[in-house]
């Protein structure tokens, strides 16, 4: 049986890319149907340095966009309804979507909370019919809209989704309505280069603003124009990235789906609405962050050797400091103690703080030693495991440290 690249040439893959349309807003509309059709945004308050995490299609018609400062969004749309984010809820709904995808294919690569690839090469169904059936199932079971791209590889499938969404939204705008695109776009095998040719080079993975500027200076504005350049010329101009540019412009992408990703670090950070001077509040924030990091480590059966502190002053100067521990840890007290020590090393008394964060890296399985000095640590670990169980079942507020009580 043929293997590797030769096998891909004889038996082309069928890759589906799914993108949940305005996901956070769609979830909020399910929780509160009165939001449907109205301009609203999920994110922080405009007077607290809030940013738009997601916005409804009615808000997009008025110029509001994701990642925009909420203060600017409100200026563009004075009647904008602001909904605080509920990321735990979004995670729960995302898992339901991914469960549906896993029921359809054994090869699923989740790339974000609202995006995933599926390899449906082994399915006998027509790809477009399958995509529309999957779209209908997610709509009927979870009441969520989504757009789908299908092609022979990840690159073209993702771009197909973007092209389909843009075209659908243009048609919707012409009818002067505000609703999700719900697009399905299929690029037949062998037509990848022709599909990509008229599109701007910025749509290719690996083409950021600087690369796009250099390509523009060479008279290259579309993917088709890039595909006409010889690979050796692009390698000379862009190094090894030039080889990828050449292949991608011709619609070639042999990367497999990554069904599991190795966790390299776990972190939490907080941007304060108003710069914080209080040592007590900073310490409380660090302890809360350390507790959440430790919970996530234990949930994934990991421990880390390196504790990192991130801190940002009001002038946006950002410092990172780290310390390496003698043995890996998944204990919040140990993470917090080291983060606090790092903060006190870099922060002057009463120095205002805009952002603070804690992270743990150098991850691996927890080390379980039961020597004379480790017995207390193991008792604490068992205690934290019991607390984790209670909080998962009854919520985070069910149990507190004594020092956190009024």
NORKAHU-V433595 format. One record per residue. RES is the residue in one small letter. D_FIRST is the distance of its C-alpha to the first C-alpha in Angstrom with 1 decimal. Layout:
res d_first
RES D_FIRST
RES D_FIRST
This chain:
res d_first
x 0.0
x 3.8
x 6.5
x 10.3
x 12.4
x 10.2
x 8.2
x 11.8
x 13.0
x 10.7
x 11.1
x 14.4
x 15.8
x 19.1
x 21.5
x 24.9
x 27.9
x 30.9
x 34.4
x 37.4
x 40.3
x 43.3
x 42.1
x 45.2
x 47.5
x 45.6
x 46.0
x 49.7
x 50.2
x 48.9
x 51.4
x 54.2
x 53.9
x 57.1
x 55.0
x 53.1
x 54.0
x 56.0
x 55.6
x 54.6
x 52.7
x 51.2
x 52.4
x 55.4
x 59.1
x 60.3
x 63.1
x 60.8
x 58.4
x 56.0
x 52.8
x 51.1
x 47.9
x 47.2
x 49.4
x 49.7
x 49.1
x 52.9
x 53.5
x 50.9
x 52.9
x 55.8
x 53.9
x 52.9
x 49.6
x 47.6
x 48.5
x 51.9
x 55.0
x 56.5
x 59.9
x 58.7
x 56.9
x 60.3
x 62.1
x 59.7
x 60.0
x 63.2
x 62.5
x 59.1
x 58.5
x 57.1
x 55.0
x 54.3
x 50.7
x 49.5
x 46.3
x 45.9
x 45.9
x 43.4
x 41.1
x 41.5
x 40.8
x 37.7
x 36.3
x 36.8
x 34.8
x 31.9
x 32.0
x 31.5
x 28.5
x 26.9
x 27.6
x 25.4
x 22.4
x 21.2
x 20.7
x 24.2
x 25.8
x 29.6
x 31.1
x 34.7
x 37.0
x 36.4
x 33.0
x 29.4
x 25.8
x 23.4
x 19.7
x 19.7
x 16.4
x 15.6
x 19.1
x 19.8
x 23.3
x 24.6
x 24.5
x 28.2
x 29.2
x 27.4
x 29.1
x 32.5
x 32.1
x 31.3
x 34.2
x 36.5
x 35.6
x 36.5
x 39.6
x 40.7
x 40.0
x 40.9
x 43.0
x 41.1
x 40.2
x 37.0
x 35.3
x 31.6
x 29.4
x 25.9
x 23.6
x 20.2
x 21.3
x 24.0
x 26.5
x 26.8
x 26.7
x 29.6
x 31.5
x 31.1
x 32.8
x 35.6
x 36.1
x 36.2
x 38.7
x 40.9
x 41.1
x 41.8
x 44.5
x 46.1
x 46.4
x 47.8
x 50.3
x 51.6
x 52.4
x 54.3
x 52.5
x 50.8
x 47.7
x 44.0
x 41.6
x 39.1
x 36.8
x 33.3
x 31.7
x 28.3
x 27.0
x 24.6
x 21.4
x 22.6
x 26.2
x 26.0
x 28.2
x 30.7
x 31.1
x 31.8
x 34.0
x 37.4
x 37.1
x 39.1
x 37.4
x 38.6
x 36.0
x 33.2
x 32.3
x 33.9
x 36.8
x 39.9
x 43.5
x 43.9
x 40.7
x 41.7
x 45.2
x 43.9
x 41.7
x 44.7
x 46.8
x 44.3
x 44.6
x 41.3
x 41.7
x 38.7
x 35.0
x 34.9
x 37.4
x 35.4
x 32.3
x 34.4
x 35.3
x 33.3
x 31.2
x 33.3
x 36.4
x 35.2
x 34.2
x 37.6
x 39.3
x 37.4
x 35.6
x 32.0
x 32.6
x 33.0
x 29.3
x 28.4
x 31.1
x 29.7
x 26.1
x 27.5
x 30.0
x 27.2
x 25.5
x 22.6
x 21.9
x 18.7
x 20.3
x 18.8
x 21.1
x 23.2
x 23.9
x 26.5
x 29.0
x 31.0
x 34.7
x 36.4
x 39.9
x 42.1
x 45.2
x 47.9
x 50.5
x 53.5
x 55.2
x 58.9
x 60.7
x 63.7
x 63.7
x 64.3
x 67.0
x 67.4
x 66.2
x 66.1
x 63.8
x 61.4
x 61.3
x 60.7
x 57.8
x 56.2
x 56.5
x 55.0
x 52.0
x 51.6
x 51.6
x 48.9
x 46.7
x 47.3
x 46.4
x 43.1
x 42.3
x 43.1
x 41.1
x 38.0
x 39.0
x 39.6
x 42.5
x 43.3
x 45.3
x 46.4
x 48.9
x 49.3
x 52.2
x 52.1
x 55.5
x 56.7
x 60.4
x 62.0
x 61.6
x 57.8
x 57.7
x 54.8
x 54.6
x 51.9
x 52.7
x 50.8
x 51.5
x 49.3
x 50.0
x 50.2
x 47.8
x 45.4
x 47.2
x 46.6
x 50.3
x 52.1
x 55.4
x 53.8
x 51.9
x 55.1
x 57.4
x 55.3
x 54.9
x 58.7
x 59.5
x 57.4
x 59.2
x 62.6
x 61.8
x 61.1
x 63.3
x 67.0
x 69.4
x 69.5
x 66.8
x 65.3
x 61.5
x 59.4
x 56.1
x 55.0
x 51.8
x 50.3
x 46.8
x 45.0
x 42.2
x 40.7
x 39.1
x 37.7
x 38.3
x 42.1
x 43.8
x 45.9
x 48.7
x 51.6
x 54.2
x 57.8
x 57.4
x 54.3
x 55.9
x 57.4
x 54.2
x 52.3
x 55.0
x 54.7
x 51.0
x 51.5
x 54.2
x 52.0
x 49.2
x 51.9
x 53.0
x 49.5
x 49.2
x 52.6
x 51.8
x 48.5
x 50.2
x 53.5
x 53.0
x 53.8
x 57.6
x 58.0
x 58.7
x 60.1
x 61.2
x 65.0
x 65.6
x 64.0
x 66.6
x 69.7
